[in-house]
Amino acid sequence: MWNRLRSVLCWSALFLGFALTSANAAESRLFSFSFACDGQFKLVTLNATGMGGGASRFVQGAEIVLFDNPDSLSFLVLETLTDATKTLLSLGKGDRRAANHFTSSIFQAPNAAGTIPFTVAGTCTGGGVIQGLATIYFFS
């Protein structure tokens, strides 16, 4: 009797472990962006495509790196859906990189036809162009 109960419990734990490990797959998207440094407010849309058919995705983290003309930056903000309540990152004067990996408050982003829009908003002065890379990390 004891061996049969132990076998049932072991098999149940094994199959439960298989079910839990395959559920939440992680992935990321890398975007390149640029805008002119003319002192005017700029807004660049970054569309994360190929996100599958799920109703929503969770944003687990984000990172921005400026690699061209970063000293002309006034400010830069990365947001989900152009929503100020879903700000992922911000950079100010002198910043070249920002990263954030969310551990307790993870943003949920609606996934319409496999696409989730993000925006980079900012201003820079002094001429030239600011260029950077944004990486956004997801899990479903």
N, C-alpha and C positions, 0 to 999 in steps of 0.2 A: 504494500500500500504506500509506504513512504517513498520508495523508488519511483513509483508511477507519478506521484504528486510532484516530486522534484523534477522529473523529466518534463512534465507539462509546464512547470514554472520556468525552467531553463529555455525550452523552445519558445515560450511566449516572450520572454525577455529578448531572445535573439531576433525574432521577427519584429518586435517593437523597435529595436535598435536599427534594423534595416529600414523601416518605415520613416524613422526620424532623420536619419542621415541623408536621405536622398531628397528631402522636401525643399529646403531653402538653398537654391543655387545662387552664388555670388557672381557678379560680372561688373565690368566697368566700361566707360566710354571716354575717349580722349578727343578733345576739341582744340582747334587752333583758332585764335581770334586776333583781330587788329582793329585799331581806329586811329584817326588823325588827331594830332595834338594841336587843336586850334582854339582851345578854351571852351568849346561848346560841349554840352551834355551829349553823350553817345550811348546808344542802346544796341547791343548785338544779341541776336537770338541764336541759341545753340540747341538744335533738335537732336535728342537722343533717339535714334531710330533702331528698328529691329528688336524691339523690346518684348516681342511675343504678344499673345492675345489676352493676358491677364488684365483684370480691371484696374489694378494699381501696382506700383512698385514702391519699395522702400529705399530711400536714399541713406546709405550707411556712412558716407563720407565724401569729402571733396578736397581738391588741391588746385591751386593756381600758381604758376611760375611765369614771371615776366622776363623775357630774354632780350628784348630790343627796346632801347630808349626808356628804361624804367625810372630814371631820375626825373623825367618830366611828369610823372604821375601826380595828380591831385588826390583822387580817390577812385576806388574800383569796388564794385559789389557784385557777387554772384548770387542769383536768386532762382528759386523754383517758380515757374509760371508767372514771372514778373509780379510776385507777391511779396511785399515787404515783411510779411509775417513768416515767410519761409526763406530767410536769408541764410545762405550756406557759409559764405566767407566774405570778408571785407579787407581791403588793403588801403593804406593811407600813404602820405608822402614818405619816401625813403624805403617803403616795403617793396620787396622783390618776390616774396613767396609767402603763401599762407596755406595751411592745411588744417583740416578738422575731421576727426573720425568720431561720429556720434555713438555714444554708448547707452544713454538712457532715453533721450528724446530723438527718435528717428522720424524723419519727414516721410509722409506718404504722398506720392505723386500720382495723379490720375494718368492712366495710360490709354490714350485715344488712338486706336488703330495702330498700336505698336510704336507710338511716338510720344516722348515727353519733352516739352519745351523748357529750356532754362535761358536766363538772360544774364549778360554781363553789362553792367551800367557803370559809366565812369566819366571822368574828365581828366584831361592832361593839357599842359601848356608848353610853349617853347618851340613849336614846330616839330616836324618829323612824324613818326608813327610809333605807337606802342604796339608790341606784339607779345603774345603769351600763349600758354597752354593751360587748359582746364581739364582736370580729370575728375569724373564723378563715379562713385562706387555705389552699386545697387545690390539688393537681394530681393527675392520675391517671396 
